Amino acid sequence: MALLRAYVSSASSIQHRSRAIACVSAGIATGTLIGPALQLLLTPLGPEGIFLLPFFRLNMYNAPAVVSILLNVGGFLTILLIFEEKYLERKSSASKVSK
């Protein structure tokens, strides 16, 4: 989380920095809420669950972990394939003093 905030602060302009940090904080809070909601949504599977493979049963206990793994893999692939790292060009204070 600190790495994400550091990137946002270096990639955003001073005028938009507070909004960018607020968006990151909102995303972190939303992610914190999704975990329990995911458990609640997958409870109808019950303790018996369903067989996905002959050796793997998806039930209310392991389904949230499986869904979370799939979401994390999707997010990782999104960052690898779509995200473009951009930084704003900063003027150093030394150049301001010499002028």
VMD Tcl script that builds the backbone (N, CA, C; Angstrom):
set m [mol new atoms 297]
animate dup $m
set s [atomselect $m all]
$s set {name element resname resid chain x y z} {
  {N N MET 1 A 0.818 -1.181 0.000}
  {CA C MET 1 A 0.000 0.000 0.000}
  {C C MET 1 A 0.868 1.252 0.000}
  {N N ALA 2 A 1.948 1.188 0.741}
  {CA C ALA 2 A 2.838 2.343 0.766}
  {C C ALA 2 A 3.483 2.560 -0.599}
  {N N LEU 3 A 3.792 1.477 -1.287}
  {CA C LEU 3 A 4.378 1.583 -2.620}
  {C C LEU 3 A 3.398 2.233 -3.595}
  {N N LEU 4 A 2.138 1.876 -3.497}
  {CA C LEU 4 A 1.116 2.469 -4.357}
  {C C LEU 4 A 0.961 3.957 -4.065}
  {N N ARG 5 A 0.953 4.319 -2.806}
  {CA C ARG 5 A 0.851 5.743 -2.445}
  {C C ARG 5 A 2.076 6.519 -2.909}
  {N N ALA 6 A 3.246 5.909 -2.814}
  {CA C ALA 6 A 4.464 6.580 -3.280}
  {C C ALA 6 A 4.420 6.801 -4.784}
  {N N TYR 7 A 3.958 5.794 -5.530}
  {CA C TYR 7 A 3.852 5.964 -6.982}
  {C C TYR 7 A 2.847 7.052 -7.325}
  {N N VAL 8 A 1.699 7.045 -6.670}
  {CA C VAL 8 A 0.662 8.044 -6.960}
  {C C VAL 8 A 1.167 9.444 -6.656}
  {N N SER 9 A 1.907 9.608 -5.582}
  {CA C SER 9 A 2.406 10.947 -5.257}
  {C C SER 9 A 3.466 11.420 -6.245}
  {N N SER 10 A 4.226 10.495 -6.826}
  {CA C SER 10 A 5.237 10.915 -7.797}
  {C C SER 10 A 4.679 11.029 -9.212}
  {N N ALA 11 A 3.548 10.396 -9.481}
  {CA C ALA 11 A 2.977 10.429 -10.828}
  {C C ALA 11 A 1.871 11.464 -10.984}
  {N N SER 12 A 1.484 12.126 -9.903}
  {CA C SER 12 A 0.405 13.114 -9.990}
  {C C SER 12 A 0.960 14.516 -9.770}
  {N N SER 13 A 0.260 15.473 -10.334}
  {CA C SER 13 A 0.676 16.864 -10.146}
  {C C SER 13 A 0.282 17.324 -8.744}
  {N N ILE 14 A 0.860 18.417 -8.314}
  {CA C ILE 14 A 0.573 18.933 -6.976}
  {C C ILE 14 A -0.903 19.278 -6.835}
  {N N GLN 15 A -1.511 19.806 -7.895}
  {CA C GLN 15 A -2.926 20.179 -7.842}
  {C C GLN 15 A -3.828 18.954 -7.671}
  {N N HIS 16 A -3.447 17.818 -8.231}
  {CA C HIS 16 A -4.289 16.628 -8.206}
  {C C HIS 16 A -3.828 15.576 -7.196}
  {N N ARG 17 A -2.779 15.852 -6.463}
  {CA C ARG 17 A -2.202 14.846 -5.574}
  {C C ARG 17 A -3.146 14.417 -4.461}
  {N N SER 18 A -3.828 15.367 -3.818}
  {CA C SER 18 A -4.714 14.986 -2.713}
  {C C SER 18 A -5.862 14.118 -3.216}
  {N N ARG 19 A -6.381 14.437 -4.390}
  {CA C ARG 19 A -7.454 13.610 -4.965}
  {C C ARG 19 A -6.939 12.212 -5.314}
  {N N ALA 20 A -5.737 12.127 -5.851}
  {CA C ALA 20 A -5.169 10.830 -6.219}
  {C C ALA 20 A -4.938 9.960 -4.986}
  {N N ILE 21 A -4.401 10.546 -3.925}
  {CA C ILE 21 A -4.190 9.799 -2.682}
  {C C ILE 21 A -5.526 9.371 -2.092}
  {N N ALA 22 A -6.544 10.232 -2.183}
  {CA C ALA 22 A -7.878 9.877 -1.687}
  {C C ALA 22 A -8.458 8.705 -2.470}
  {N N CYS 23 A -8.237 8.680 -3.772}
  {CA C CYS 23 A -8.725 7.557 -4.593}
  {C C CYS 23 A -8.024 6.257 -4.212}
  {N N VAL 24 A -6.738 6.323 -3.943}
  {CA C VAL 24 A -6.003 5.131 -3.510}
  {C C VAL 24 A -6.536 4.650 -2.164}
  {N N SER 25 A -6.755 5.573 -1.240}
  {CA C SER 25 A -7.287 5.200 0.076}
  {C C SER 25 A -8.685 4.602 -0.047}
  {N N ALA 26 A -9.501 5.151 -0.936}
  {CA C ALA 26 A -10.845 4.603 -1.155}
  {C C ALA 26 A -10.768 3.197 -1.744}
  {N N GLY 27 A -9.833 2.974 -2.637}
  {CA C GLY 27 A -9.655 1.640 -3.204}
  {C C GLY 27 A -9.216 0.626 -2.161}
  {N N ILE 28 A -8.340 1.042 -1.263}
  {CA C ILE 28 A -7.881 0.153 -0.198}
  {C C ILE 28 A -9.034 -0.179 0.744}
  {N N ALA 29 A -9.842 0.823 1.088}
  {CA C ALA 29 A -10.997 0.592 1.961}
  {C C ALA 29 A -12.019 -0.327 1.289}
  {N N THR 30 A -12.234 -0.137 0.005}
  {CA C THR 30 A -13.170 -0.992 -0.731}
  {C C THR 30 A -12.671 -2.432 -0.765}
  {N N GLY 31 A -11.389 -2.603 -0.970}
  {CA C GLY 31 A -10.813 -3.946 -0.956}
  {C C GLY 31 A -10.951 -4.619 0.396}
  {N N THR 32 A -10.868 -3.844 1.460}
  {CA C THR 32 A -11.038 -4.387 2.801}
  {C C THR 32 A -12.477 -4.850 3.023}
  {N N LEU 33 A -13.428 -4.172 2.415}
  {CA C LEU 33 A -14.836 -4.549 2.554}
  {C C LEU 33 A -15.220 -5.736 1.678}
  {N N ILE 34 A -14.516 -5.939 0.590}
  {CA C ILE 34 A -14.873 -7.000 -0.348}
  {C C ILE 34 A -14.650 -8.393 0.252}
  {N N GLY 35 A -13.651 -8.557 1.085}
  {CA C GLY 35 A -13.358 -9.871 1.665}
  {C C GLY 35 A -14.529 -10.478 2.418}
  {N N PRO 36 A -15.057 -9.811 3.436}
  {CA C PRO 36 A -16.224 -10.363 4.138}
  {C C PRO 36 A -17.462 -10.486 3.247}
  {N N ALA 37 A -17.641 -9.555 2.315}
  {CA C ALA 37 A -18.791 -9.639 1.409}
  {C C ALA 37 A -18.676 -10.869 0.511}
  {N N LEU 38 A -17.475 -11.182 0.094}
  {CA C LEU 38 A -17.242 -12.361 -0.738}
  {C C LEU 38 A -17.584 -13.632 0.032}
  {N N GLN 39 A -17.189 -13.684 1.281}
  {CA C GLN 39 A -17.527 -14.835 2.127}
  {C C GLN 39 A -19.039 -14.977 2.256}
  {N N LEU 40 A -19.725 -13.871 2.447}
  {CA C LEU 40 A -21.181 -13.891 2.584}
  {C C LEU 40 A -21.859 -14.355 1.295}
  {N N LEU 41 A -21.372 -13.887 0.156}
  {CA C LEU 41 A -21.975 -14.261 -1.124}
  {C C LEU 41 A -21.764 -15.735 -1.476}
  {N N LEU 42 A -20.688 -16.324 -0.980}
  {CA C LEU 42 A -20.382 -17.715 -1.316}
  {C C LEU 42 A -20.866 -18.712 -0.265}
  {N N THR 43 A -21.512 -18.235 0.780}
  {CA C THR 43 A -22.045 -19.112 1.819}
  {C C THR 43 A -23.091 -20.096 1.290}
  {N N PRO 44 A -23.931 -19.723 0.308}
  {CA C PRO 44 A -24.923 -20.698 -0.193}
  {C C PRO 44 A -24.326 -21.985 -0.772}
  {N N LEU 45 A -23.044 -22.011 -1.065}
  {CA C LEU 45 A -22.428 -23.263 -1.521}
  {C C LEU 45 A -22.523 -24.352 -0.456}
  {N N GLY 46 A -22.559 -23.943 0.798}
  {CA C GLY 46 A -22.674 -24.885 1.903}
  {C C GLY 46 A -21.385 -25.636 2.164}
  {N N PRO 47 A -21.371 -26.419 3.253}
  {CA C PRO 47 A -20.151 -27.162 3.591}
  {C C PRO 47 A -19.854 -28.305 2.619}
  {N N GLU 48 A -20.875 -28.822 1.941}
  {CA C GLU 48 A -20.651 -29.903 0.978}
  {C C GLU 48 A -20.108 -29.363 -0.336}
  {N N GLY 49 A -20.632 -28.238 -0.796}
  {CA C GLY 49 A -20.138 -27.597 -2.003}
  {C C GLY 49 A -20.421 -28.384 -3.269}
  {N N ILE 50 A -19.627 -28.102 -4.284}
  {CA C ILE 50 A -19.759 -28.772 -5.573}
  {C C ILE 50 A -18.380 -29.264 -6.008}
  {N N PHE 51 A -18.363 -30.312 -6.808}
  {CA C PHE 51 A -17.099 -30.822 -7.340}
  {C C PHE 51 A -16.752 -30.068 -8.616}
  {N N LEU 52 A -15.603 -29.424 -8.628}
  {CA C LEU 52 A -15.109 -28.794 -9.851}
  {C C LEU 52 A -14.275 -29.782 -10.651}
  {N N LEU 53 A -13.467 -30.510 -9.944}
  {CA C LEU 53 A -12.619 -31.556 -10.520}
  {C C LEU 53 A -12.831 -32.813 -9.679}
  {N N PRO 54 A -12.468 -33.967 -10.169}
  {CA C PRO 54 A -12.670 -35.182 -9.362}
  {C C PRO 54 A -11.977 -35.127 -7.998}
  {N N PHE 55 A -10.926 -34.356 -7.890}
  {CA C PHE 55 A -10.171 -34.290 -6.636}
  {C C PHE 55 A -10.339 -32.962 -5.901}
  {N N PHE 56 A -11.207 -32.071 -6.390}
  {CA C PHE 56 A -11.347 -30.753 -5.758}
  {C C PHE 56 A -12.814 -30.388 -5.603}
  {N N ARG 57 A -13.193 -30.139 -4.369}
  {CA C ARG 57 A -14.552 -29.726 -4.046}
  {C C ARG 57 A -14.532 -28.246 -3.653}
  {N N LEU 58 A -15.352 -27.451 -4.313}
  {CA C LEU 58 A -15.475 -26.025 -3.997}
  {C C LEU 58 A -16.626 -25.867 -3.018}
  {N N ASN 59 A -16.321 -25.406 -1.806}
  {CA C ASN 59 A -17.363 -25.224 -0.799}
  {C C ASN 59 A -17.269 -23.838 -0.183}
  {N N MET 60 A -18.105 -23.575 0.801}
  {CA C MET 60 A -18.161 -22.237 1.386}
  {C C MET 60 A -16.883 -21.872 2.140}
  {N N TYR 61 A -16.049 -22.848 2.441}
  {CA C TYR 61 A -14.826 -22.574 3.184}
  {C C TYR 61 A -13.647 -22.226 2.275}
  {N N ASN 62 A -13.563 -22.853 1.120}
  {CA C ASN 62 A -12.423 -22.573 0.252}
  {C C ASN 62 A -12.779 -21.705 -0.960}
  {N N ALA 63 A -14.059 -21.494 -1.232}
  {CA C ALA 63 A -14.462 -20.688 -2.394}
  {C C ALA 63 A -13.967 -19.241 -2.321}
  {N N PRO 64 A -14.042 -18.557 -1.161}
  {CA C PRO 64 A -13.514 -17.185 -1.128}
  {C C PRO 64 A -12.024 -17.114 -1.449}
  {N N ALA 65 A -11.258 -18.096 -1.007}
  {CA C ALA 65 A -9.823 -18.100 -1.316}
  {C C ALA 65 A -9.590 -18.325 -2.803}
  {N N VAL 66 A -10.355 -19.223 -3.411}
  {CA C VAL 66 A -10.204 -19.496 -4.846}
  {C C VAL 66 A -10.580 -18.265 -5.657}
  {N N VAL 67 A -11.694 -17.629 -5.307}
  {CA C VAL 67 A -12.121 -16.418 -6.023}
  {C C VAL 67 A -11.089 -15.305 -5.840}
  {N N SER 68 A -10.554 -15.167 -4.637}
  {CA C SER 68 A -9.533 -14.139 -4.385}
  {C C SER 68 A -8.271 -14.402 -5.201}
  {N N ILE 69 A -7.875 -15.650 -5.305}
  {CA C ILE 69 A -6.709 -15.990 -6.129}
  {C C ILE 69 A -6.955 -15.608 -7.578}
  {N N LEU 70 A -8.143 -15.936 -8.093}
  {CA C LEU 70 A -8.466 -15.593 -9.481}
  {C C LEU 70 A -8.487 -14.081 -9.695}
  {N N LEU 71 A -9.041 -13.334 -8.734}
  {CA C LEU 71 A -9.047 -11.873 -8.843}
  {C C LEU 71 A -7.630 -11.302 -8.802}
  {N N ASN 72 A -6.777 -11.860 -7.943}
  {CA C ASN 72 A -5.395 -11.389 -7.862}
  {C C ASN 72 A -4.615 -11.694 -9.135}
  {N N VAL 73 A -4.823 -12.866 -9.706}
  {CA C VAL 73 A -4.158 -13.201 -10.971}
  {C C VAL 73 A -4.635 -12.257 -12.066}
  {N N GLY 74 A -5.940 -11.972 -12.094}
  {CA C GLY 74 A -6.476 -11.021 -13.074}
  {C C GLY 74 A -5.894 -9.630 -12.905}
  {N N GLY 75 A -5.772 -9.178 -11.664}
  {CA C GLY 75 A -5.165 -7.872 -11.412}
  {C C GLY 75 A -3.700 -7.829 -11.795}
  {N N PHE 76 A -2.982 -8.905 -11.513}
  {CA C PHE 76 A -1.566 -8.984 -11.874}
  {C C PHE 76 A -1.390 -8.928 -13.387}
  {N N LEU 77 A -2.218 -9.681 -14.106}
  {CA C LEU 77 A -2.135 -9.664 -15.570}
  {C C LEU 77 A -2.524 -8.301 -16.137}
  {N N THR 78 A -3.490 -7.657 -15.521}
  {CA C THR 78 A -3.885 -6.314 -15.954}
  {C C THR 78 A -2.727 -5.342 -15.808}
  {N N ILE 79 A -2.029 -5.411 -14.689}
  {CA C ILE 79 A -0.887 -4.517 -14.481}
  {C C ILE 79 A 0.224 -4.826 -15.480}
  {N N LEU 80 A 0.489 -6.095 -15.717}
  {CA C LEU 80 A 1.549 -6.457 -16.660}
  {C C LEU 80 A 1.231 -6.044 -18.088}
  {N N LEU 81 A -0.019 -6.207 -18.510}
  {CA C LEU 81 A -0.363 -6.021 -19.914}
  {C C LEU 81 A -0.899 -4.635 -20.257}
  {N N ILE 82 A -1.528 -3.952 -19.312}
  {CA C ILE 82 A -2.212 -2.699 -19.634}
  {C C ILE 82 A -1.568 -1.474 -18.990}
  {N N PHE 83 A -1.099 -1.603 -17.757}
  {CA C PHE 83 A -0.607 -0.449 -17.004}
  {C C PHE 83 A 0.657 0.126 -17.634}
  {N N GLU 84 A 0.662 1.445 -17.821}
  {CA C GLU 84 A 1.842 2.150 -18.322}
  {C C GLU 84 A 2.358 3.066 -17.215}
  {N N GLU 85 A 3.581 2.844 -16.816}
  {CA C GLU 85 A 4.170 3.626 -15.740}
  {C C GLU 85 A 4.616 4.981 -16.279}
  {N N LYS 86 A 4.065 6.049 -15.709}
  {CA C LYS 86 A 4.401 7.405 -16.143}
  {C C LYS 86 A 4.680 8.256 -14.915}
  {N N TYR 87 A 5.692 9.095 -15.028}
  {CA C TYR 87 A 6.031 10.022 -13.957}
  {C C TYR 87 A 6.002 11.436 -14.510}
  {N N LEU 88 A 5.661 12.386 -13.658}
  {CA C LEU 88 A 5.711 13.783 -14.061}
  {C C LEU 88 A 7.145 14.265 -14.014}
  {N N GLU 89 A 7.486 15.139 -14.919}
  {CA C GLU 89 A 8.825 15.710 -14.917}
  {C C GLU 89 A 8.875 16.781 -13.834}
  {N N ARG 90 A 9.792 16.654 -12.931}
  {CA C ARG 90 A 9.919 17.593 -11.813}
  {C C ARG 90 A 11.049 18.571 -12.094}
  {N N LYS 91 A 10.824 19.822 -11.750}
  {CA C LYS 91 A 11.889 20.818 -11.852}
  {C C LYS 91 A 12.618 20.829 -10.523}
  {N N SER 92 A 13.919 20.729 -10.588}
  {CA C SER 92 A 14.684 20.692 -9.349}
  {C C SER 92 A 14.782 22.089 -8.751}
  {N N SER 93 A 14.964 22.142 -7.451}
  {CA C SER 93 A 15.075 23.430 -6.774}
  {C C SER 93 A 16.391 24.123 -7.128}
  {N N ALA 94 A 17.413 23.357 -7.540}
  {CA C ALA 94 A 18.697 23.955 -7.914}
  {C C ALA 94 A 18.556 24.798 -9.174}
  {N N SER 95 A 17.710 24.361 -10.107}
  {CA C SER 95 A 17.542 25.142 -11.333}
  {C C SER 95 A 16.785 26.436 -11.055}
  {N N LYS 96 A 15.930 26.443 -10.051}
  {CA C LYS 96 A 15.198 27.661 -9.696}
  {C C LYS 96 A 16.130 28.688 -9.050}
  {N N VAL 97 A 17.092 28.207 -8.265}
  {CA C VAL 97 A 18.009 29.103 -7.562}
  {C C VAL 97 A 18.973 29.761 -8.541}
  {N N SER 98 A 19.429 29.020 -9.557}
  {CA C SER 98 A 20.424 29.557 -10.481}
  {C C SER 98 A 19.840 30.589 -11.437}
  {N N LYS 99 A 18.539 30.655 -11.579}
  {CA C LYS 99 A 17.941 31.606 -12.520}
  {C C LYS 99 A 17.727 32.944 -11.928}
}
mol reanalyze $m
mol bondsrecalc $m
mol representation Tube
mol addrep $m
